[in-house]
Structures are given as C-alpha cells and as structure tokens.
Amino acid sequence: MRGSYAFLLIDNTEPAHLFIAKNKSPMMLGIGDGFNIIASDAISVLDQTKTFVDLEDGEVGDITKDSYVIEKIDGQKVEREPHILNIDPNAASKGTYEFYMLKEIEEQPGVMRHISQDYLDENGKPVVDEKIVNAVKDSD
C-alpha cells in the first residue's frame, strides 16, 4: 500500500482486538490502567492516560485492552518502551464538546479560512513553496 494512512480495523470475529496500520499519518497508542487506546494525538486522550507508545511509519499492530503487539509491515516485531507525557490535560481542553473529535470537526471552517488566507493568491489559486511540493512528491 502507498500513501498516507492511519487505519484502525475491528473484525467482528475478533471484537476484542484493534488492528492498526500507520504510514505518514498521526497515530499513537495510549496505555491506560486496564485499557489501551488509539488516538491521532496524545492531547485528545490526556484525560484518560499520560502513558504513550509512539507508532512509526510502516508499522502495524494488534491491540487489546491488556496488551499490544507492534510489528513492521514485514512482520518484524517492534519493541518500544512507553513514555509518560507530562502535559496538563486542561491545556488542551475540549471545551463544551463531549469528544475532542467533535471539537476538531466544528473548528474545521475556521481552519479552512485561515489556510485560504495564508495559502491562496488573489485569484484563489494555491501558493505552496516548491520545496514542500517536491518533498510531498518524493515521500511516496
């Protein structure tokens, strides 16, 4: 598979397992007391855990509430120690939203306005530094 992705799959024949795959998209594993959680970033789940395992590009995993196995795409096992993230959960508040993802969805129009102001010319055409364009092309 090519491109950017962060997959989480639940197979109805093994509902206690979360199968994950990551490449060039954000994904991390949060380790809790009696649970494990997958998130796009730590800030969104700081109210649940401060212990994380970073996932790197080209890795896949089998996550249950009590354990996790991370492997390279070729099946080579990855051993990576969890780390503690010492950030105040209130610093990344989800405000009045029940879920952090809902907050992110609601913020999208403002983010798009900001992007269009900074990256579109007077004719509405994207203006992106050629170095960035080339880096994206070379990444796949």
C-alpha positions as CSV (number, residue, x, y, z in Angstrom):
1,M,0.0,0.0,0.0
2,R,1.2,3.5,-0.8
3,G,0.3,7.0,0.5
4,S,-0.7,8.3,3.9
5,Y,-3.0,6.4,6.1
6,A,-3.9,5.6,9.7
7,F,-6.2,2.6,9.9
8,L,-8.0,1.0,12.8
9,L,-9.9,-2.2,12.0
10,I,-12.3,-4.1,14.2
11,D,-13.0,-7.6,12.9
12,N,-16.4,-8.9,14.1
13,T,-14.9,-12.3,14.5
14,E,-12.3,-10.9,17.0
15,P,-14.0,-7.8,18.5
16,A,-11.6,-7.6,21.5
17,H,-8.7,-6.8,19.0
18,L,-8.0,-3.5,17.3
19,F,-5.9,-4.0,14.2
20,I,-3.9,-0.9,13.2
21,A,-1.6,0.3,10.5
22,K,0.2,3.6,10.1
23,N,2.1,5.5,7.4
24,K,2.7,9.2,7.3
25,S,-0.5,10.0,9.3
26,P,-0.7,10.6,13.0
27,M,-1.4,7.6,15.3
28,M,-0.3,6.7,18.8
29,L,-1.1,4.1,21.4
30,G,-2.2,5.2,24.8
31,I,-1.6,2.8,27.7
32,G,-4.2,3.0,30.5
33,D,-5.0,1.1,33.7
34,G,-6.9,-1.9,32.3
35,F,-7.2,-0.5,28.8
36,N,-5.3,0.6,25.7
37,I,-6.5,3.4,23.3
38,I,-5.6,4.5,19.8
39,A,-5.6,8.2,19.0
40,S,-4.4,10.6,16.4
41,D,-2.6,12.6,19.1
42,A,-2.0,12.5,22.8
43,I,-3.8,15.7,23.6
44,S,-7.1,14.2,22.7
45,V,-6.9,11.5,25.3
46,L,-4.8,13.2,28.1
47,D,-7.9,13.0,30.4
48,Q,-7.6,9.2,30.1
49,T,-3.9,8.4,30.1
50,K,-0.5,10.1,30.1
51,T,1.4,7.0,29.0
52,F,2.0,6.5,25.3
53,V,3.8,4.4,22.7
54,D,4.8,6.2,19.5
55,L,3.9,4.4,16.3
56,E,6.2,4.9,13.3
57,D,5.5,4.8,9.6
58,G,5.2,1.3,8.2
59,E,4.1,-0.3,11.4
60,V,1.0,-2.5,12.1
61,G,-0.4,-3.7,15.4
62,D,-2.8,-5.9,17.3
63,I,-4.1,-4.0,20.3
64,T,-6.3,-5.5,23.1
65,K,-7.3,-3.9,26.4
66,D,-4.5,-5.6,28.2
67,S,-1.7,-6.0,25.6
68,Y,-0.3,-4.8,22.3
69,V,2.0,-6.2,19.6
70,I,3.6,-3.8,17.1
71,E,5.4,-5.1,14.0
72,K,7.0,-3.7,10.9
73,I,5.0,-4.3,7.8
74,D,7.3,-7.3,7.0
75,G,6.4,-9.0,10.3
76,Q,9.5,-8.0,12.3
77,K,8.5,-7.4,15.9
78,V,9.0,-3.9,17.3
79,E,9.9,-3.4,21.0
80,R,9.3,0.2,22.1
81,E,9.0,1.4,25.7
82,P,6.1,3.6,26.7
83,H,6.8,7.1,27.7
84,I,5.0,9.5,30.1
85,L,3.7,12.8,28.7
86,N,3.7,15.4,31.3
87,I,1.2,17.9,30.0
88,D,-1.7,19.4,31.8
89,P,-4.9,18.0,30.3
90,N,-6.7,21.3,30.9
91,A,-4.2,23.0,28.5
92,A,-5.9,21.1,25.6
93,S,-9.5,21.3,26.8
94,K,-12.2,20.0,24.6
95,G,-14.4,22.8,26.0
96,T,-18.1,22.0,25.9
97,Y,-17.7,19.2,23.4
98,E,-18.3,15.6,24.5
99,F,-15.5,14.3,22.3
100,Y,-12.3,16.0,21.1
101,M,-13.1,14.9,17.6
102,L,-16.3,16.8,17.6
103,K,-14.4,19.9,18.6
104,E,-11.9,19.4,15.7
105,I,-14.8,18.9,13.3
106,E,-16.5,22.1,14.5
107,E,-13.2,24.0,14.2
108,Q,-12.7,23.0,10.5
109,P,-14.4,26.0,8.9
110,G,-12.1,28.4,10.8
111,V,-9.1,26.3,10.0
112,M,-10.0,26.4,6.3
113,R,-10.5,30.2,6.4
114,H,-7.1,30.5,7.9
115,I,-5.5,28.2,5.4
116,S,-7.2,30.0,2.5
117,Q,-5.9,33.4,3.7
118,D,-2.4,32.2,4.1
119,Y,-2.0,29.8,1.1
120,L,-4.3,31.2,-1.7
121,D,-3.3,34.0,-4.0
122,E,-5.7,36.8,-5.1
123,N,-7.1,34.5,-7.8
124,G,-7.8,31.7,-5.3
125,K,-5.0,29.5,-6.6
126,P,-2.9,27.6,-4.0
127,V,0.6,29.1,-3.3
128,V,2.8,26.4,-1.9
129,D,6.6,26.6,-1.6
130,E,8.2,24.4,-4.3
131,K,10.3,22.7,-1.6
132,I,7.2,21.5,0.1
133,V,5.6,20.3,-3.2
134,N,8.8,18.4,-4.0
135,A,9.0,16.9,-0.5
136,V,5.5,15.6,-0.8
137,K,6.1,14.2,-4.3
138,D,9.3,12.4,-3.1
139,S,7.6,11.0,0.0
140,D,5.7,8.2,-1.8
